[in-house]
Amino acid sequence: MFLSVVLSGLRRWLRARETARQLMALSDRELSDIGVARHDIAHVARQGD
């Protein structure tokens, strides 16, 4: 039980980190096109679940 909770949290964190990495690679214009400000990337990445 405990291990599954920890692994689930780790998977969630890894997905958010990858999402943030991909969003950071976009230009400001591309981010604007999808309605995301650069300073909001971390928040948007965590909300992806």
C-alpha distance matrix in Angstrom:
0.0 3.8 5.5 5.2 6.4 8.8 10.0 10.6 12.6 14.4 15.4 16.7 18.6 20.1 21.3 22.8 24.5 26.0 27.2 28.8 30.4 31.9 33.2 34.7 36.6 38.4 41.7 42.4 44.3 41.4 39.0 41.6 41.9 38.3 38.5 36.4 37.9 37.1 35.9 33.4 31.7 28.6 28.1 28.7 26.3 23.4 24.3 24.2 20.8
3.8 0.0 3.8 5.5 5.2 6.3 8.7 9.9 10.8 12.4 14.4 15.5 16.7 18.5 20.2 21.4 22.6 24.6 26.0 27.1 28.7 30.6 31.8 33.0 35.1 37.0 40.3 40.8 43.0 40.3 37.8 40.5 41.1 37.5 37.5 35.2 36.3 35.3 33.9 31.6 29.9 26.7 26.4 27.4 24.9 21.9 23.3 23.5 20.4
5.5 3.8 0.0 3.8 5.4 5.1 6.1 8.4 9.8 10.4 12.2 14.1 15.2 16.3 18.3 19.9 20.9 22.4 24.2 25.6 26.7 28.6 30.1 31.3 33.1 35.2 38.6 39.5 41.6 38.8 36.5 39.5 39.9 36.5 36.8 34.4 35.6 34.3 33.3 31.1 29.0 25.9 26.0 26.8 23.9 21.4 23.0 22.7 19.8
5.2 5.5 3.8 0.0 3.8 5.4 5.1 5.9 8.5 9.7 10.4 12.1 14.1 15.1 16.4 18.2 19.7 21.0 22.4 24.2 25.5 26.9 28.4 30.0 31.7 33.6 37.0 37.9 39.7 36.8 34.6 37.4 37.6 34.0 34.5 32.4 33.9 32.9 32.1 29.6 27.5 24.6 24.5 24.8 22.1 19.5 20.8 20.1 16.9
6.4 5.2 5.4 3.8 0.0 3.8 5.5 5.1 6.2 8.6 10.0 10.6 12.3 14.3 15.5 16.6 18.3 20.1 21.2 22.5 24.3 25.9 27.0 28.5 30.6 32.3 35.6 36.1 38.1 35.3 32.8 35.5 36.0 32.4 32.5 30.2 31.6 30.7 29.5 27.0 25.3 22.2 21.8 22.5 20.0 17.1 18.3 18.3 15.2
8.8 6.3 5.1 5.4 3.8 0.0 3.8 5.4 5.2 6.2 8.7 9.9 10.6 12.3 14.3 15.4 16.4 18.4 20.0 21.0 22.5 24.5 25.7 26.8 28.8 30.9 34.1 34.9 37.1 34.5 32.0 34.9 35.6 32.1 32.3 29.7 30.7 29.4 28.2 26.1 24.2 20.9 21.1 22.1 19.3 16.6 18.6 18.6 16.0
10.0 8.7 6.1 5.1 5.5 3.8 0.0 3.8 5.4 4.9 6.1 8.5 9.7 10.4 12.3 14.2 15.1 16.4 18.3 19.8 20.9 22.6 24.2 25.5 27.2 29.3 32.7 33.7 35.8 32.9 30.8 33.8 34.2 30.8 31.4 28.9 30.3 28.9 28.2 26.0 23.6 20.8 21.2 21.6 18.4 16.3 18.2 17.5 14.9
10.6 9.9 8.4 5.9 5.1 5.4 3.8 0.0 3.8 5.4 5.2 6.2 8.6 9.9 10.7 12.4 14.2 15.5 16.6 18.4 20.0 21.3 22.6 24.3 26.1 27.8 31.2 32.0 33.8 30.9 28.6 31.5 31.7 28.2 28.7 26.5 28.1 27.1 26.5 23.9 21.7 19.0 18.9 19.0 16.2 13.8 15.2 14.4 11.5
12.6 10.8 9.8 8.5 6.2 5.2 5.4 3.8 0.0 3.8 5.5 5.1 6.1 8.6 9.9 10.6 12.2 14.3 15.3 16.4 18.3 20.1 21.0 22.3 24.5 26.3 29.5 30.1 32.2 29.6 27.0 29.8 30.5 27.0 27.2 24.6 25.8 24.7 23.7 21.3 19.3 16.2 16.3 17.0 14.2 11.5 13.5 13.5 11.2
14.4 12.4 10.4 9.7 8.6 6.2 4.9 5.4 3.8 0.0 3.8 5.4 5.1 6.1 8.6 9.9 10.4 12.3 14.2 15.2 16.4 18.4 19.9 20.9 22.7 24.9 28.3 29.2 31.5 28.8 26.5 29.6 30.3 27.1 27.5 24.8 25.8 24.3 23.5 21.6 19.1 16.1 17.0 17.6 14.3 12.4 15.0 14.4 12.7
15.4 14.4 12.2 10.4 10.0 8.7 6.1 5.2 5.5 3.8 0.0 3.8 5.4 5.1 6.2 8.6 9.8 10.6 12.2 14.2 15.3 16.6 18.3 19.9 21.4 23.3 26.8 28.0 29.8 26.9 24.9 28.0 28.3 25.0 25.8 23.4 24.9 23.6 23.4 21.2 18.4 16.0 16.7 16.5 13.1 11.7 13.8 12.3 10.5
16.7 15.5 14.1 12.1 10.6 9.9 8.5 6.2 5.1 5.4 3.8 0.0 3.8 5.5 5.2 6.2 8.6 10.0 10.6 12.3 14.2 15.5 16.5 18.2 20.2 21.7 25.1 25.8 27.7 24.8 22.5 25.4 25.8 22.4 22.8 20.5 22.0 21.0 20.6 18.0 15.6 13.1 13.3 13.1 10.0 8.2 10.1 9.1 7.4
18.6 16.7 15.2 14.1 12.3 10.6 9.7 8.6 6.1 5.1 5.4 3.8 0.0 3.8 5.5 5.1 6.1 8.6 9.8 10.5 12.2 14.3 15.3 16.3 18.5 20.4 23.6 24.3 26.6 24.1 21.7 24.7 25.6 22.4 22.7 19.8 20.8 19.2 18.6 16.6 14.0 11.1 12.2 12.7 9.4 7.8 10.9 10.6 10.0
20.1 18.5 16.3 15.1 14.3 12.3 10.4 9.9 8.6 6.1 5.1 5.5 3.8 0.0 3.8 5.5 5.0 6.2 8.6 9.8 10.5 12.4 14.2 15.2 16.8 19.1 22.5 23.8 25.9 23.2 21.2 24.6 25.2 22.2 23.1 20.3 21.4 19.6 19.6 17.9 14.7 12.5 14.2 14.0 10.3 10.0 12.9 11.6 11.4
21.3 20.2 18.3 16.4 15.5 14.3 12.3 10.7 9.9 8.6 6.2 5.2 5.5 3.8 0.0 3.8 5.4 5.2 6.1 8.6 9.8 10.6 12.2 14.1 15.6 17.2 20.7 22.0 23.7 20.7 18.8 22.1 22.3 19.1 20.2 17.8 19.5 18.2 18.6 16.4 13.2 11.6 12.8 11.7 8.0 8.4 10.5 8.3 8.5
22.8 21.4 19.9 18.2 16.6 15.4 14.2 12.4 10.6 9.9 8.6 6.2 5.1 5.5 3.8 0.0 3.8 5.5 5.0 6.1 8.5 9.9 10.4 12.1 14.3 15.8 19.0 19.7 21.7 19.1 16.7 19.8 20.5 17.4 17.9 15.1 16.4 15.0 15.0 12.8 9.8 7.9 9.1 8.6 4.8 5.2 8.1 7.1 8.3
24.5 22.6 20.9 19.7 18.3 16.4 15.1 14.2 12.2 10.4 9.8 8.6 6.1 5.0 5.4 3.8 0.0 3.8 5.5 5.1 6.1 8.7 9.9 10.4 12.5 14.8 17.9 19.0 21.5 19.1 16.9 20.3 21.4 18.7 19.3 16.2 16.8 14.7 14.8 13.5 10.2 8.3 10.9 10.8 7.2 8.2 11.5 10.6 12.1
26.0 24.6 22.4 21.0 20.1 18.4 16.4 15.5 14.3 12.3 10.6 10.0 8.6 6.2 5.2 5.5 3.8 0.0 3.8 5.4 5.0 6.2 8.6 9.8 10.8 13.1 16.6 18.3 20.3 17.5 16.0 19.6 20.0 17.5 18.8 16.1 17.3 15.3 16.3 15.0 11.3 10.6 13.0 11.8 8.3 10.3 12.8 10.8 12.5
27.2 26.0 24.2 22.4 21.2 20.0 18.3 16.6 15.3 14.2 12.2 10.6 9.8 8.6 6.1 5.0 5.5 3.8 0.0 3.8 5.4 5.2 6.2 8.6 10.0 11.2 14.7 15.9 17.6 14.7 12.9 16.3 16.7 13.9 15.2 12.6 14.3 12.9 14.1 12.3 8.6 8.7 10.6 8.6 5.4 8.4 10.2 8.1 10.6
28.8 27.1 25.6 24.2 22.5 21.0 19.8 18.4 16.4 15.2 14.2 12.3 10.5 9.8 8.6 6.1 5.1 5.4 3.8 0.0 3.8 5.4 5.1 6.0 8.6 10.2 13.2 14.0 16.4 14.1 11.8 15.2 16.5 14.1 14.6 11.4 12.1 10.0 11.0 9.8 6.0 6.0 8.9 7.9 5.3 8.4 10.8 10.0 12.9
30.4 28.7 26.7 25.5 24.3 22.5 20.9 20.0 18.3 16.4 15.3 14.2 12.2 10.5 9.8 8.5 6.1 5.0 5.4 3.8 0.0 3.8 5.5 5.2 6.4 9.2 12.4 14.1 16.6 14.3 12.8 16.5 17.6 15.7 16.9 13.8 14.2 11.6 13.1 12.8 9.0 9.4 12.6 11.6 9.0 12.0 14.4 13.2 15.8
31.9 30.6 28.6 26.9 25.9 24.5 22.6 21.3 20.1 18.4 16.6 15.5 14.3 12.4 10.6 9.9 8.7 6.2 5.2 5.4 3.8 0.0 3.8 5.5 5.2 7.0 10.7 12.8 14.5 11.7 10.8 14.6 15.0 13.2 15.0 12.6 13.8 11.8 14.2 13.4 9.7 11.2 13.7 11.7 9.6 13.1 14.6 12.7 15.6
33.2 31.8 30.1 28.4 27.0 25.7 24.2 22.6 21.0 19.9 18.3 16.5 15.3 14.2 12.2 10.4 9.9 8.6 6.2 5.1 5.5 3.8 0.0 3.8 5.3 5.4 8.6 9.8 11.7 9.2 7.5 11.2 12.1 10.3 11.6 8.9 10.0 8.3 10.9 10.1 6.7 9.2 11.4 9.3 8.3 12.1 13.3 12.0 15.4
34.7 33.0 31.3 30.0 28.5 26.8 25.5 24.3 22.3 20.9 19.9 18.2 16.3 15.2 14.1 12.1 10.4 9.8 8.6 6.0 5.2 5.5 3.8 0.0 3.8 5.4 7.8 9.1 12.0 10.4 8.8 12.4 14.0 13.0 13.7 10.7 10.3 7.4 9.9 10.4 7.3 9.5 12.4 11.4 10.4 13.8 15.7 15.0 18.3
36.6 35.1 33.1 31.7 30.6 28.8 27.2 26.1 24.5 22.7 21.4 20.2 18.5 16.8 15.6 14.3 12.5 10.8 10.0 8.6 6.4 5.2 5.3 3.8 0.0 3.8 6.6 9.5 11.5 9.7 9.6 13.2 14.1 13.6 15.2 12.8 12.9 10.4 13.4 13.9 10.9 13.1 15.9 14.4 13.2 16.8 18.4 17.1 20.3
38.4 37.0 35.2 33.6 32.3 30.9 29.3 27.8 26.3 24.9 23.3 21.7 20.4 19.1 17.2 15.8 14.8 13.1 11.2 10.2 9.2 7.0 5.4 5.4 3.8 0.0 3.8 6.6 8.0 5.9 6.3 9.7 10.4 10.4 12.2 10.4 10.9 9.3 12.9 13.2 10.7 13.8 16.0 13.9 13.6 17.4 18.3 17.0 20.5
41.7 40.3 38.6 37.0 35.6 34.1 32.7 31.2 29.5 28.3 26.8 25.1 23.6 22.5 20.7 19.0 17.9 16.6 14.7 13.2 12.4 10.7 8.6 7.8 6.6 3.8 0.0 3.8 5.3 5.2 6.3 8.5 9.9 11.1 12.3 10.9 10.5 9.2 12.9 14.0 12.4 15.7 17.7 16.0 16.3 20.0 20.7 19.9 23.5
42.4 40.8 39.5 37.9 36.1 34.9 33.7 32.0 30.1 29.2 28.0 25.8 24.3 23.8 22.0 19.7 19.0 18.3 15.9 14.0 14.1 12.8 9.8 9.1 9.5 6.6 3.8 0.0 3.8 5.5 5.1 6.1 8.6 10.1 10.2 8.9 7.8 7.2 10.8 12.1 11.5 15.1 16.6 15.1 16.3 19.7 20.1 19.9 23.7
44.3 43.0 41.6 39.7 38.1 37.1 35.8 33.8 32.2 31.5 29.8 27.7 26.6 25.9 23.7 21.7 21.5 20.3 17.6 16.4 16.6 14.5 11.7 12.0 11.5 8.0 5.3 3.8 0.0 3.8 5.4 5.0 6.2 8.9 9.7 9.8 9.8 10.3 13.9 14.5 14.1 17.8 18.9 16.8 18.2 21.7 21.6 21.0 24.8
41.4 40.3 38.8 36.8 35.3 34.5 32.9 30.9 29.6 28.8 26.9 24.8 24.1 23.2 20.7 19.1 19.1 17.5 14.7 14.1 14.3 11.7 9.2 10.4 9.7 5.9 5.2 5.5 3.8 0.0 3.8 5.3 5.0 6.6 8.7 8.8 10.0 10.4 14.1 13.9 12.7 16.4 17.4 14.9 15.8 19.5 19.3 18.2 21.9
39.0 37.8 36.5 34.6 32.8 32.0 30.8 28.6 27.0 26.5 24.9 22.5 21.7 21.2 18.8 16.7 16.9 16.0 12.9 11.8 12.8 10.8 7.5 8.8 9.6 6.3 6.3 5.1 5.4 3.8 0.0 3.8 5.4 5.3 6.1 5.1 6.4 7.2 10.6 10.2 9.3 13.1 13.8 11.5 12.9 16.4 16.2 15.6 19.4
41.6 40.5 39.5 37.4 35.5 34.9 33.8 31.5 29.8 29.6 28.0 25.4 24.7 24.6 22.1 19.8 20.3 19.6 16.3 15.2 16.5 14.6 11.2 12.4 13.2 9.7 8.5 6.1 5.0 5.3 3.8 0.0 3.8 5.4 4.9 5.7 6.6 8.8 11.8 11.4 11.7 15.5 15.6 13.4 15.6 18.7 18.0 17.8 21.6
41.9 41.1 39.9 37.6 36.0 35.6 34.2 31.7 30.5 30.3 28.3 25.8 25.6 25.2 22.3 20.5 21.4 20.0 16.7 16.5 17.6 15.0 12.1 14.0 14.1 10.4 9.9 8.6 6.2 5.0 5.4 3.8 0.0 3.8 5.6 7.8 9.9 12.0 15.1 14.1 13.9 17.6 17.5 14.7 16.6 19.8 18.7 17.9 21.5
38.3 37.5 36.5 34.0 32.4 32.1 30.8 28.2 27.0 27.1 25.0 22.4 22.4 22.2 19.1 17.4 18.7 17.5 13.9 14.1 15.7 13.2 10.3 13.0 13.6 10.4 11.1 10.1 8.9 6.6 5.3 5.4 3.8 0.0 3.8 5.8 9.0 11.2 13.9 12.1 11.6 15.0 14.6 11.5 13.4 16.5 15.1 14.2 17.7
38.5 37.5 36.8 34.5 32.5 32.3 31.4 28.7 27.2 27.5 25.8 22.8 22.7 23.1 20.2 17.9 19.3 18.8 15.2 14.6 16.9 15.0 11.6 13.7 15.2 12.2 12.3 10.2 9.7 8.7 6.1 4.9 5.6 3.8 0.0 3.8 6.7 9.9 11.9 10.0 10.7 14.0 13.1 10.5 13.3 15.9 14.4 14.5 18.1
36.4 35.2 34.4 32.4 30.2 29.7 28.9 26.5 24.6 24.8 23.4 20.5 19.8 20.3 17.8 15.1 16.2 16.1 12.6 11.4 13.8 12.6 8.9 10.7 12.8 10.4 10.9 8.9 9.8 8.8 5.1 5.7 7.8 5.8 3.8 0.0 3.8 6.4 8.4 6.5 7.0 10.5 10.0 7.9 10.5 13.3 12.5 12.9 16.7
37.9 36.3 35.6 33.9 31.6 30.7 30.3 28.1 25.8 25.8 24.9 22.0 20.8 21.4 19.5 16.4 16.8 17.3 14.3 12.1 14.2 13.8 10.0 10.3 12.9 10.9 10.5 7.8 9.8 10.0 6.4 6.6 9.9 9.0 6.7 3.8 0.0 3.8 5.5 5.3 6.8 10.2 10.3 9.5 12.0 14.5 14.5 15.4 19.1
37.1 35.3 34.3 32.9 30.7 29.4 28.9 27.1 24.7 24.3 23.6 21.0 19.2 19.6 18.2 15.0 14.7 15.3 12.9 10.0 11.6 11.8 8.3 7.4 10.4 9.3 9.2 7.2 10.3 10.4 7.2 8.8 12.0 11.2 9.9 6.4 3.8 0.0 3.8 5.4 5.5 8.7 10.2 9.9 11.4 14.1 15.0 15.8 19.4
35.9 33.9 33.3 32.1 29.5 28.2 28.2 26.5 23.7 23.5 23.4 20.6 18.6 19.6 18.6 15.0 14.8 16.3 14.1 11.0 13.1 14.2 10.9 9.9 13.4 12.9 12.9 10.8 13.9 14.1 10.6 11.8 15.1 13.9 11.9 8.4 5.5 3.8 0.0 3.8 5.7 7.5 8.5 9.7 11.4 13.2 14.3 16.0 19.3
33.4 31.6 31.1 29.6 27.0 26.1 26.0 23.9 21.3 21.6 21.2 18.0 16.6 17.9 16.4 12.8 13.5 15.0 12.3 9.8 12.8 13.4 10.1 10.4 13.9 13.2 14.0 12.1 14.5 13.9 10.2 11.4 14.1 12.1 10.0 6.5 5.3 5.4 3.8 0.0 3.8 5.7 5.4 6.1 8.6 10.2 10.8 12.6 15.9
31.7 29.9 29.0 27.5 25.3 24.2 23.6 21.7 19.3 19.1 18.4 15.6 14.0 14.7 13.2 9.8 10.2 11.3 8.6 6.0 9.0 9.7 6.7 7.3 10.9 10.7 12.4 11.5 14.1 12.7 9.3 11.7 13.9 11.6 10.7 7.0 6.8 5.5 5.7 3.8 0.0 3.8 5.5 5.1 6.0 8.6 9.9 10.7 14.2
28.6 26.7 25.9 24.6 22.2 20.9 20.8 19.0 16.2 16.1 16.0 13.1 11.1 12.5 11.6 7.9 8.3 10.6 8.7 6.0 9.4 11.2 9.2 9.5 13.1 13.8 15.7 15.1 17.8 16.4 13.1 15.5 17.6 15.0 14.0 10.5 10.2 8.7 7.5 5.7 3.8 0.0 3.8 5.5 5.2 6.3 8.7 10.2 13.0
28.1 26.4 26.0 24.5 21.8 21.1 21.2 18.9 16.3 17.0 16.7 13.3 12.2 14.2 12.8 9.1 10.9 13.0 10.6 8.9 12.6 13.7 11.4 12.4 15.9 16.0 17.7 16.6 18.9 17.4 13.8 15.6 17.5 14.6 13.1 10.0 10.3 10.2 8.5 5.4 5.5 3.8 0.0 3.8 5.4 5.3 6.3 8.9 11.5
28.7 27.4 26.8 24.8 22.5 22.1 21.6 19.0 17.0 17.6 16.5 13.1 12.7 14.0 11.7 8.6 10.8 11.8 8.6 7.9 11.6 11.7 9.3 11.4 14.4 13.9 16.0 15.1 16.8 14.9 11.5 13.4 14.7 11.5 10.5 7.9 9.5 9.9 9.7 6.1 5.1 5.5 3.8 0.0 3.8 5.5 5.1 6.5 9.9
26.3 24.9 23.9 22.1 20.0 19.3 18.4 16.2 14.2 14.3 13.1 10.0 9.4 10.3 8.0 4.8 7.2 8.3 5.4 5.3 9.0 9.6 8.3 10.4 13.2 13.6 16.3 16.3 18.2 15.8 12.9 15.6 16.6 13.4 13.3 10.5 12.0 11.4 11.4 8.6 6.0 5.2 5.4 3.8 0.0 3.8 5.5 5.4 8.4
23.4 21.9 21.4 19.5 17.1 16.6 16.3 13.8 11.5 12.4 11.7 8.2 7.8 10.0 8.4 5.2 8.2 10.3 8.4 8.4 12.0 13.1 12.1 13.8 16.8 17.4 20.0 19.7 21.7 19.5 16.4 18.7 19.8 16.5 15.9 13.3 14.5 14.1 13.2 10.2 8.6 6.3 5.3 5.5 3.8 0.0 3.8 5.5 7.0
24.3 23.3 23.0 20.8 18.3 18.6 18.2 15.2 13.5 15.0 13.8 10.1 10.9 12.9 10.5 8.1 11.5 12.8 10.2 10.8 14.4 14.6 13.3 15.7 18.4 18.3 20.7 20.1 21.6 19.3 16.2 18.0 18.7 15.1 14.4 12.5 14.5 15.0 14.3 10.8 9.9 8.7 6.3 5.1 5.5 3.8 0.0 3.8 5.6
24.2 23.5 22.7 20.1 18.3 18.6 17.5 14.4 13.5 14.4 12.3 9.1 10.6 11.6 8.3 7.1 10.6 10.8 8.1 10.0 13.2 12.7 12.0 15.0 17.1 17.0 19.9 19.9 21.0 18.2 15.6 17.8 17.9 14.2 14.5 12.9 15.4 15.8 16.0 12.6 10.7 10.2 8.9 6.5 5.4 5.5 3.8 0.0 3.8
20.8 20.4 19.8 16.9 15.2 16.0 14.9 11.5 11.2 12.7 10.5 7.4 10.0 11.4 8.5 8.3 12.1 12.5 10.6 12.9 15.8 15.6 15.4 18.3 20.3 20.5 23.5 23.7 24.8 21.9 19.4 21.6 21.5 17.7 18.1 16.7 19.1 19.4 19.3 15.9 14.2 13.0 11.5 9.9 8.4 7.0 5.6 3.8 0.0
